[in-house]
Amino acid sequence: FEETLLLLKNEHGDSPHCDIAGCLINLGHSYINLGDHSRAIECYNQSLMMYKALHGDIPHPDIAKSLTNLGVAYSSLGDNPRAIDNCNQSLE
């Protein structure tokens, strides 16, 4: 996924794009599977910021998906208050 992410960034430049955000989520999942929750959180945060740039303040499933992924990652690290906060935000 890291190579794909580089290709997508080269194709779309610095502009937010749903393909890049989706790739970041997939990369985050890979880091979760490797047990590297901190790097997964970085990827999920980047995807969240990109989706918010694309969709603004309008509730969108992509934003909810990033928030839920963050909640799961924080829960895996034992940061339950942050996990709950992200999961609750995903429901808004």
C-alpha positions as CSV (number, residue, x, y, z in Angstrom):
1,F,0.0,0.0,0.0
2,E,2.9,2.4,0.6
3,E,3.9,2.1,-3.1
4,T,0.3,2.7,-4.2
5,L,0.1,5.7,-1.9
6,L,3.2,7.2,-3.5
7,L,1.7,6.6,-7.0
8,L,-1.6,8.2,-6.0
9,K,0.2,11.2,-4.5
10,N,2.2,11.6,-7.7
11,E,-1.0,11.4,-9.8
12,H,-3.1,13.8,-7.7
13,G,-0.5,16.1,-6.2
14,D,-1.1,17.8,-2.8
15,S,-4.8,18.1,-3.4
16,P,-7.1,15.9,-1.2
17,H,-8.5,12.9,-3.1
18,C,-10.7,10.1,-2.1
19,D,-8.4,7.5,-3.6
20,I,-5.5,8.7,-1.4
21,A,-7.7,8.8,1.7
22,G,-8.9,5.2,1.0
23,C,-5.3,4.0,0.5
24,L,-4.4,5.6,3.8
25,I,-7.2,3.6,5.5
26,N,-5.9,0.4,3.9
27,L,-2.4,1.2,4.9
28,G,-3.7,1.8,8.5
29,H,-5.3,-1.6,8.4
30,S,-2.0,-3.2,7.4
31,Y,-0.3,-1.5,10.3
32,I,-3.0,-2.8,12.7
33,N,-2.4,-6.3,11.4
34,L,1.3,-5.8,12.1
35,G,0.6,-4.6,15.6
36,D,1.8,-1.1,14.9
37,H,-1.2,0.8,16.2
38,S,0.6,4.2,16.4
39,R,1.4,4.2,12.7
40,A,-2.2,3.0,12.0
41,I,-3.5,6.0,13.9
42,E,-1.3,8.3,11.8
43,C,-2.8,6.9,8.7
44,Y,-6.3,7.1,10.0
45,N,-5.8,10.7,11.1
46,Q,-4.5,11.6,7.7
47,S,-7.5,10.0,6.0
48,L,-9.8,11.8,8.4
49,M,-8.3,15.2,7.6
50,M,-8.4,14.4,3.8
51,Y,-12.1,13.3,4.0
52,K,-13.0,16.4,6.0
53,A,-11.3,18.5,3.4
54,L,-13.3,16.8,0.7
55,H,-16.7,16.8,2.4
56,G,-16.5,19.7,4.8
57,D,-18.8,19.8,7.8
58,I,-21.4,17.6,6.1
59,P,-21.7,14.2,7.7
60,H,-20.4,11.6,5.4
61,P,-19.8,7.8,5.7
62,D,-16.1,8.2,4.8
63,I,-15.6,10.5,7.8
64,A,-17.5,8.1,10.0
65,K,-15.3,5.2,8.7
66,S,-12.1,7.1,9.6
67,L,-13.4,8.0,13.1
68,T,-14.4,4.4,13.7
69,N,-11.0,3.1,12.6
70,L,-9.4,5.6,15.0
71,G,-11.6,4.4,17.8
72,V,-10.6,0.8,17.2
73,A,-6.9,1.7,17.1
74,Y,-7.1,3.7,20.3
75,S,-9.0,0.9,22.0
76,S,-6.2,-1.5,21.0
77,L,-3.7,0.8,22.7
78,G,-5.9,0.8,25.9
79,D,-6.9,4.5,25.4
80,N,-10.6,3.9,25.9
81,P,-11.7,7.5,26.5
82,R,-10.2,8.5,23.2
83,A,-11.6,5.4,21.5
84,I,-15.1,6.2,22.8
85,D,-14.8,9.8,21.8
86,N,-13.9,8.9,18.2
87,C,-16.6,6.2,18.0
88,N,-19.2,8.7,19.3
89,Q,-18.1,11.3,16.7
90,S,-18.6,8.7,14.0
91,L,-22.3,8.5,15.0
92,E,-22.9,12.2,14.6
